């Protein structure tokens, strides 16, 4: 009998892939003249990948990350950065 595996988001994100992809997509949006923050918010809220440019394969890259994972990372980062 095998033991149940425990999933840890922290371990999953530890390699920094999510950060690298977000920065890559941000830069691609900026290069095309978009407001990267607004475009990423549109994508995260709607799930519509057309908010992300195809420039430099940014749309393909962002689809490698689940939107829930992006939101969890961003919220955790914001909270941890602003604790007193």
SVG drawing of the C-alpha trace seen along z (x, -y; Angstrom):
<svg xmlns="http://www.w3.org/2000/svg" viewBox="-14 -52 28 54">
<polyline fill="none" stroke="black" stroke-width="0.4" points="0.0,0.0 1.3,-3.4 1.1,-6.5 -0.9,-9.5 1.2,-12.2 0.9,-15.6 0.9,-18.6 2.7,-21.7 2.3,-24.8 5.4,-26.3 7.5,-23.4 5.8,-23.5 6.6,-27.3 10.0,-27.1 11.8,-26.8 10.7,-30.3 9.1,-29.2 5.9,-31.2 7.8,-34.4 9.9,-34.0 6.8,-33.5 5.0,-36.4 8.0,-38.7 8.4,-37.4 4.7,-38.1 4.9,-41.5 7.9,-42.4 6.2,-41.2 3.1,-43.2 5.2,-46.3 7.2,-45.9 3.9,-45.9 2.8,-49.1 0.1,-47.7 -0.3,-48.4 1.0,-45.1 -0.8,-45.3 -4.2,-46.1 -3.8,-43.3 -2.8,-40.7 -5.7,-41.8 -8.1,-41.3 -6.7,-37.9 -6.8,-36.8 -10.4,-38.0 -11.9,-36.7 -9.7,-33.8 -9.6,-35.1 -6.1,-34.6 -6.6,-37.3 -5.8,-39.9 -2.2,-38.6 -0.2,-39.3 1.1,-36.6 4.3,-38.6 7.3,-36.5 4.9,-33.6 3.7,-35.4 0.1,-33.9 1.5,-30.4 3.7,-31.0 1.0,-32.4 -1.2,-29.4 1.4,-27.2 0.3,-28.5 -3.1,-28.0 -4.7,-31.4 -5.5,-30.2 -1.8,-29.6 -1.0,-33.1 -3.6,-34.7 -2.4,-32.7 1.2,-33.7 0.4,-37.4 -1.9,-37.5 0.6,-35.7 3.4,-38.0 1.3,-41.1 0.3,-40.0 3.8,-38.9 5.3,-42.1 2.8,-44.3 2.8,-42.6 3.8,-44.8"/>
</svg>
